Amino acid sequence: MKVVLLAAGRSKRLKPIEDKIFLEFMGKSLLQHQLETLAESGFNDFIIVGGKHNLDKIEKVCDPLPYKIHLVEQTDLNAGQAGGVLSALEITQNESLIIVSSNDVVEKDAFKLMAASISDDLDGAIVGKKVSKYFPGGYLSTDENNFITGIMEKPGEGNEPSDMVNIVIHYFEDGNTLASYIRNAKTDSDDKYEVAVDKMIKDGMKIKAVPYDGFWQPIKYPWHVLDVMDFFLSKLEGIHSEDAEIADSAIIKGNVYLGKGVKVLDNAMVNGPTYIGDGSIVATNGLVRNSCVGKKCVVGFGTEVARSYFGNDVWTHTNYVGDSIIGNNVSFGSGTVTGNLRFDEKDIEVTIREQRISSGRNKFGLITGNNVRSGVNTSFMPGIKIGNNCCIGAGIVVEKDVDDGKFITGSWQLKEYENRLDISKVYRDELKKKIA
């Protein structure tokens, strides 16, 4: 049985994050994590559907892996999931298959449940999860025996046909039948795949829901990166590489992973669960807690990193970085801080494709792309996004998003007055009081 892994998305809602499948968690890309989880569940024959924008990078991730992998390009990226599935079905004939989203993160139990549910009397199966609040995705209607009676994509809050969300882990007994329904589906929206599956159900095909109640997080918005980070950190074991250097006065608490060549210097503290990648340094008086720090990073003197995701080659010095997502090759000048809490402690909103959307978090800091520099004493307000290849000037407050390739400076005015305060007299008066 083949697994079709859909990976052609362009991550538009995540900007300035370039491509979510290459985000590294615990030293491995999300794509590699997904392949390994599927392999641990008994699947090792993959068709990965990418786009022209990412196929080369997908190939580099896959080359060293010991699985059977076919790469396919989805040429029409506007065709969405339907286009991705049809691209994969061009190279598989009359075979059963499982369709998986590359950025829906689940426990491996979800795949094992699907495998256990497959039987000769089913035309298909879909993993579903009950939710307590609205999710902007597909919903499943089922009968008393968990057979699916309908599927509806993005019904809108209050219009949900059930409380069971469609997770993109789908089994189909015959790929050619699915392809035929997709090609014949009629819709004016981007739900051609869901319309096709719904038509299959209405035509009497037996497609069963597979209830799953474990962890599930699709990466749709930037803050979901922190949710997925927390998931991987929850699985972390406290392992220190043999060549990691830990000062006698440093404190390591909880499950902390220290990669090759990591240095934790005097009076530094690392609270788990935390991952520190190869070649990184936590300098004197540095504090890292509940975070994922990539390779060759420097958590500099007096810096605190809390509940944050760092890519590779991130440099800090006397900074506070809280609840933030920082890309690769980013450097913060001394005194730069990320705001992560509103005065009224309400949830932080982020601008996504010109719309303000709540993160659902009352603590949420900065999001950066790659290749970013900030000057000394720069302050970033909560929920701000800084694009790729940007320089942010010193001593300014950044309270709006910055697009790719910008150099930002602020203006301020020094005002000069006569000093009417006799500082030496103030000192003498204070000294007299102390003597008295």
C-alpha positions as CSV (number, residue, x, y, z in Angstrom):
1,M,0.0,0.0,0.0
2,K,1.3,3.4,-0.9
3,V,1.2,6.5,1.2
4,V,0.6,9.8,-0.6
5,L,2.2,12.6,1.4
6,L,0.9,16.0,0.3
7,A,3.7,18.6,0.6
8,A,3.2,21.1,-2.2
9,G,1.7,23.9,-0.1
10,R,3.2,27.3,-0.2
11,S,2.7,28.2,3.5
12,K,1.1,31.5,2.6
13,R,-0.6,31.9,6.0
14,L,2.8,31.3,7.8
15,K,4.8,34.1,6.2
16,P,7.5,35.1,6.9
17,I,8.1,31.4,7.6
18,E,9.2,30.0,4.2
19,D,8.0,26.4,4.1
20,K,6.6,24.6,7.2
21,I,7.7,21.1,6.1
22,F,11.4,22.2,6.5
23,L,11.0,23.6,10.0
24,E,13.4,21.7,12.3
25,F,12.2,20.2,15.5
26,M,14.7,18.4,17.7
27,G,17.2,18.5,14.9
28,K,15.0,17.0,12.1
29,S,12.7,18.6,9.6
30,L,9.0,18.2,10.0
31,L,9.0,16.2,6.8
32,Q,11.5,13.7,8.2
33,H,9.5,13.4,11.4
34,Q,6.3,12.6,9.4
35,L,8.1,10.0,7.3
36,E,9.6,8.4,10.4
37,T,6.3,8.3,12.2
38,L,4.6,6.6,9.3
39,A,7.4,4.1,9.0
40,E,7.2,3.3,12.7
41,S,3.5,2.6,12.0
42,G,4.2,0.1,9.3
43,F,4.3,2.2,6.1
44,N,7.4,2.5,4.0
45,D,6.3,3.1,0.4
46,F,5.7,6.8,-0.2
47,I,4.7,9.1,-3.0
48,I,5.6,12.7,-2.0
49,V,3.8,15.4,-3.9
50,G,5.8,18.7,-4.0
51,G,5.9,21.8,-6.1
52,K,8.6,23.4,-8.2
53,H,9.4,25.7,-5.3
54,N,10.4,22.9,-2.9
55,L,11.0,19.6,-4.7
56,D,14.8,20.0,-4.6
57,K,14.8,20.5,-0.9
58,I,12.4,17.5,-0.4
59,E,14.8,15.4,-2.4
60,K,17.7,16.4,-0.1
61,V,15.7,15.4,3.0
62,C,14.7,12.1,1.5
63,D,18.0,11.0,-0.1
64,P,19.5,9.5,3.1
65,L,16.3,7.9,4.4
66,P,15.9,4.1,4.0
67,Y,12.4,4.2,2.5
68,K,10.9,3.7,-0.9
69,I,10.1,7.2,-2.0
70,H,8.7,8.6,-5.4
71,L,8.7,12.3,-5.9
72,V,6.0,13.9,-8.0
73,E,5.5,17.5,-9.0
74,Q,2.1,19.2,-8.7
75,T,2.2,21.7,-11.5
76,D,-1.1,23.4,-10.7
77,L,-0.7,24.6,-7.2
78,N,-4.0,26.4,-7.3
79,A,-5.8,23.1,-7.6
80,G,-5.2,22.4,-3.9
81,Q,-5.6,19.0,-2.4
82,A,-7.4,17.6,-5.4
83,G,-4.5,18.6,-7.7
84,G,-2.0,17.0,-5.3
85,V,-3.9,13.7,-5.2
86,L,-4.4,13.6,-8.9
87,S,-0.6,14.2,-9.4
88,A,0.2,11.2,-7.2
89,L,-2.4,9.0,-8.9
90,E,-0.7,9.4,-12.2
91,I,2.0,7.0,-11.1
92,T,-0.1,4.4,-9.2
93,Q,-2.7,2.2,-11.0
94,N,-5.5,0.3,-9.3
95,E,-3.8,0.4,-6.0
96,S,-5.1,1.1,-2.5
97,L,-3.5,4.2,-0.9
98,I,-3.4,6.4,2.2
99,I,-3.4,10.1,1.7
100,V,-1.7,12.2,4.4
101,S,-1.1,15.9,4.9
102,S,2.6,16.7,5.5
103,N,1.8,19.3,8.1
104,D,-0.9,17.6,10.2
105,V,1.1,16.5,13.2
106,V,-0.4,13.5,15.1
107,E,0.7,10.6,17.3
108,K,1.7,7.5,15.5
109,D,-1.5,5.9,17.1
110,A,-3.5,7.7,14.4
111,F,-1.8,5.8,11.7
112,K,-2.0,2.5,13.6
113,L,-5.7,3.1,14.1
114,M,-6.1,3.6,10.4
115,A,-4.1,0.5,9.5
116,A,-6.2,-1.6,11.9
117,S,-9.5,-0.3,10.4
118,I,-8.7,-1.3,6.8
119,S,-10.8,-4.2,5.6
120,D,-12.0,-5.8,2.4
121,D,-15.6,-4.6,2.9
122,L,-14.6,-0.9,3.0
123,D,-14.2,1.5,0.1
124,G,-12.4,3.9,2.3
125,A,-11.8,5.3,5.8
126,I,-11.1,8.8,7.2
127,V,-9.5,9.6,10.6
128,G,-11.7,12.0,12.6
129,K,-11.3,13.9,15.8
130,K,-14.0,15.5,18.0
131,V,-13.4,19.1,18.8
132,S,-14.8,21.5,21.3
133,K,-14.4,24.7,19.3
134,Y,-14.7,25.6,15.6
135,F,-11.8,24.6,13.3
136,P,-11.7,26.1,9.8
137,G,-11.5,22.7,8.0
138,G,-13.6,19.8,7.0
139,Y,-16.3,18.1,9.1
140,L,-17.7,14.6,9.0
141,S,-21.3,13.4,9.5
142,T,-21.6,9.8,10.6
143,D,-24.3,7.3,11.4
144,E,-24.6,5.1,14.5
145,N,-22.0,2.7,13.1
146,N,-19.4,5.4,12.3
147,F,-20.0,5.2,8.5
148,I,-19.6,8.6,7.0
149,T,-22.8,10.1,5.6
150,G,-21.3,13.4,4.4
151,I,-18.2,15.6,4.4
152,M,-18.4,19.4,4.4
153,E,-15.4,21.7,4.0
154,K,-15.2,24.9,6.1
155,P,-18.9,25.2,7.0
156,G,-18.4,28.3,9.1
157,E,-18.8,28.6,12.8
158,G,-22.3,27.6,13.9
159,N,-22.9,25.6,10.8
160,E,-20.9,22.5,11.6
161,P,-22.8,19.3,10.8
162,S,-21.1,17.6,13.7
163,D,-18.3,18.0,16.2
164,M,-16.0,15.6,14.2
165,V,-13.2,17.2,12.2
166,N,-11.8,15.5,9.1
167,I,-8.1,14.8,9.6
168,V,-6.2,14.3,6.4
169,I,-5.4,10.7,7.0
170,H,-7.6,9.0,4.3
171,Y,-7.7,5.5,3.0
172,F,-9.1,4.5,-0.4
173,E,-9.4,1.0,-1.6
174,D,-9.1,1.9,-5.3
175,G,-7.1,4.9,-6.4
176,N,-8.5,5.0,-9.9
177,T,-12.1,5.3,-8.6
178,L,-11.0,8.3,-6.4
179,A,-9.3,9.9,-9.4
180,S,-12.4,9.6,-11.5
181,Y,-14.6,11.2,-8.9
182,I,-12.1,14.1,-8.4
183,R,-12.0,14.8,-12.2
184,N,-15.8,14.9,-12.4
185,A,-16.4,17.0,-9.3
186,K,-18.1,20.3,-9.8
187,T,-17.5,23.2,-7.5
188,D,-16.8,27.0,-7.6
189,S,-14.7,26.8,-4.4
190,D,-11.4,25.2,-3.4
191,D,-13.1,22.1,-2.0
192,K,-13.0,19.9,-5.1
193,Y,-11.5,17.0,-3.2
194,E,-14.1,17.1,-0.5
195,V,-16.9,17.4,-3.0
196,A,-15.6,14.3,-4.8
197,V,-15.4,12.2,-1.6
198,D,-18.9,13.4,-0.6
199,K,-20.2,12.3,-4.0
200,M,-18.6,8.9,-3.5
201,I,-20.5,8.6,-0.1
202,K,-23.8,9.7,-1.7
203,D,-23.3,7.1,-4.4
204,G,-23.3,4.4,-1.8
205,M,-19.6,3.7,-1.2
206,K,-18.7,2.6,2.3
207,I,-16.3,5.0,3.9
208,K,-15.9,4.7,7.6
209,A,-14.8,7.3,10.2
210,V,-11.8,6.2,12.4
211,P,-12.2,8.1,15.7
212,Y,-8.9,9.4,17.2
213,D,-8.5,11.3,20.4
214,G,-4.8,11.9,20.6
215,F,-2.7,14.9,19.8
216,W,-3.4,16.7,16.5
217,Q,-2.1,20.0,15.3
218,P,-2.2,21.2,11.7
219,I,0.3,24.0,11.1
220,K,-1.9,26.7,9.5
221,Y,-0.7,29.8,11.3
222,P,2.6,30.9,12.8
223,W,1.6,30.2,16.5
224,H,1.0,26.6,15.6
225,V,4.7,26.2,15.4
226,L,4.9,26.6,19.2
227,D,2.1,24.0,19.6
228,V,4.0,21.5,17.6
229,M,7.3,22.4,19.4
230,D,5.5,21.7,22.7
231,F,4.4,18.3,21.4
232,F,7.9,17.3,20.4
233,L,9.3,18.6,23.6
234,S,6.9,16.5,25.6
235,K,8.5,13.4,24.0
236,L,12.0,14.6,24.8
237,E,14.4,12.6,26.9
238,G,17.2,14.1,29.0
239,I,20.3,13.3,26.9
240,H,23.6,15.1,27.0
241,S,26.1,14.3,24.3
242,E,29.5,13.0,25.5
243,D,31.3,16.1,24.3
244,A,28.9,18.6,25.7
245,E,30.5,21.0,28.2
246,I,28.6,21.9,31.4
247,A,30.2,24.3,33.9
248,D,30.2,23.2,37.5
249,S,28.0,26.2,38.5
250,A,25.5,25.7,35.6
251,I,22.1,24.2,36.5
252,I,20.3,21.7,34.3
253,K,16.7,20.8,35.4
254,G,14.2,18.4,33.9
255,N,14.5,16.7,30.4
256,V,17.1,18.7,28.6
257,Y,18.8,17.5,25.3
258,L,22.3,18.9,24.7
259,G,23.7,18.2,21.2
260,K,27.2,17.6,20.1
261,G,29.6,20.3,21.2
262,V,27.1,22.3,23.2
263,K,28.5,24.5,26.0
264,V,26.6,25.6,29.0
265,L,28.7,28.2,30.8
266,D,29.1,29.5,34.3
267,N,25.8,30.2,36.2
268,A,23.7,29.5,33.2
269,M,20.4,27.6,33.7
270,V,18.5,25.3,31.3
271,N,15.0,24.2,32.4
272,G,13.4,21.3,30.6
273,P,11.8,20.3,28.5
274,T,14.4,22.0,26.3
275,Y,16.4,21.1,23.2
276,I,19.8,22.7,22.5
277,G,21.1,21.8,19.1
278,D,24.7,20.9,18.0
279,G,27.4,23.5,18.5
280,S,25.2,25.9,20.5
281,I,26.2,27.9,23.5
282,V,24.3,29.0,26.6
283,A,26.6,31.7,28.0
284,T,27.2,32.9,31.5
285,N,24.0,33.9,33.3
286,G,21.9,32.8,30.4
287,L,18.5,31.2,31.0
288,V,16.7,28.9,28.5
289,R,13.4,27.2,29.5
290,N,10.8,25.2,27.6
291,S,12.3,26.0,24.2
292,C,13.8,24.5,21.1
293,V,17.2,26.0,20.1
294,G,18.7,25.0,16.8
295,K,22.3,24.4,15.7
296,K,25.2,26.9,16.2
297,C,23.1,29.3,18.3
298,V,24.4,31.6,21.0
299,V,22.2,32.4,24.0
300,G,24.4,35.2,25.1
301,F,25.3,36.7,28.5
302,G,22.2,37.6,30.6
303,T,19.8,36.5,27.9
304,E,16.5,34.7,28.7
305,V,14.8,32.5,26.1
306,A,11.3,31.3,27.3
307,R,8.9,29.0,25.4
308,S,10.5,30.0,22.1
309,Y,11.5,28.3,18.8
310,F,15.0,29.2,17.4
311,G,16.2,28.1,14.0
312,N,19.9,27.7,13.3
313,D,22.6,30.3,13.8
314,V,20.6,32.6,16.1
315,W,22.7,35.0,18.2
316,T,21.6,36.9,21.2
317,H,23.2,39.1,23.9
318,T,21.4,40.5,27.0
319,N,18.0,40.0,25.4
320,Y,14.6,38.7,26.4
321,V,12.9,36.4,23.8
322,G,9.6,35.1,25.0
323,D,6.9,33.0,23.2
324,S,8.6,33.8,19.8
325,I,9.4,32.0,16.6
326,I,12.9,33.0,15.3
327,G,14.2,32.0,11.9
328,N,17.7,31.0,10.7
329,N,20.7,33.4,10.8
330,V,19.1,36.0,13.1
331,S,21.1,38.3,15.4
332,F,19.7,40.6,18.1
333,G,21.7,43.6,19.4
334,S,22.2,44.0,23.1
335,G,19.1,45.1,24.9
336,T,16.7,43.9,22.2
337,V,13.5,42.5,23.7
338,T,10.3,40.9,22.4
339,G,7.0,42.0,24.0
340,N,4.7,39.1,24.5
341,L,1.8,40.3,26.7
342,R,-0.8,43.0,26.3
343,F,-1.6,45.3,29.2
344,D,-5.2,43.9,29.3
345,E,-3.8,40.3,29.0
346,K,-6.2,39.5,26.1
347,D,-5.2,37.2,23.3
348,I,-2.6,38.5,20.9
349,E,-3.8,39.1,17.3
350,V,-1.6,38.7,14.2
351,T,-2.1,40.0,10.7
352,I,-2.5,37.1,8.3
353,R,-3.0,38.0,4.7
354,E,-4.4,41.5,5.6
355,Q,-6.7,40.2,8.3
356,R,-6.3,40.4,12.0
357,I,-6.6,36.9,13.5
358,S,-6.5,35.9,17.2
359,S,-3.7,33.5,18.1
360,G,-5.7,32.1,20.9
361,R,-2.7,32.9,23.2
362,N,-2.4,35.7,25.7
363,K,1.4,35.4,25.5
364,F,2.8,35.6,22.0
365,G,5.9,37.4,20.9
366,L,7.9,37.9,17.7
367,I,7.9,36.0,14.4
368,T,10.9,36.4,12.1
369,G,12.0,35.0,8.8
370,N,15.6,34.2,8.0
371,N,18.6,36.6,7.8
372,V,17.4,39.3,10.2
373,R,19.4,41.8,12.2
374,S,18.2,44.1,15.0
375,G,20.2,46.9,16.6
376,V,20.8,47.6,20.3
377,N,17.8,48.4,22.5
378,T,15.2,47.5,19.9
379,S,11.7,46.5,21.2
380,F,9.2,44.4,19.3
381,M,5.6,44.6,20.2
382,P,3.6,41.3,20.6
383,G,2.5,39.4,17.5
384,I,4.8,41.4,15.1
385,K,6.2,39.7,12.0
386,I,9.6,40.6,10.5
387,G,10.3,39.4,7.0
388,N,13.3,37.7,5.5
389,N,16.5,39.7,4.8
390,C,15.7,42.6,7.1
391,C,17.7,45.0,9.2
392,I,15.9,46.8,12.1
393,G,17.6,49.9,13.5
394,A,18.7,50.6,17.1
395,G,16.6,52.1,19.8
396,I,13.2,51.9,18.2
397,V,9.8,50.3,19.0
398,V,8.6,48.1,16.2
399,E,4.8,48.0,16.4
400,K,3.9,46.9,12.9
401,D,4.9,44.1,10.5
402,V,7.9,44.5,8.3
403,D,8.0,43.0,4.7
404,D,10.9,41.1,3.3
405,G,14.0,43.0,2.3
406,K,13.5,46.1,4.4
407,F,15.9,48.3,6.3
408,I,14.0,50.0,9.1
409,T,15.2,53.0,11.1
410,G,13.4,55.3,13.5
411,S,13.6,59.0,14.1
412,W,14.0,60.7,17.5
413,Q,15.0,64.2,18.6
414,L,17.5,65.1,21.3
415,K,16.3,68.2,23.2
416,E,18.8,70.3,25.2
417,Y,17.9,72.5,28.3
418,E,19.9,74.2,31.1
419,N,20.3,72.0,34.1
420,R,18.7,73.7,37.0
421,L,19.2,70.8,39.4
422,D,22.3,71.2,41.6
423,I,23.3,67.5,41.8
424,S,26.2,68.1,44.1
425,K,23.8,69.9,46.6
426,V,21.4,67.0,46.4
427,Y,24.2,64.6,47.3
428,R,25.4,66.8,50.2
429,D,21.9,67.0,51.6
430,E,21.4,63.2,51.4
431,L,24.8,62.7,53.1
432,K,23.8,65.0,55.9
433,K,20.6,63.0,56.5
434,K,22.5,59.8,56.7
435,I,25.1,61.2,59.2
436,A,22.3,62.6,61.3
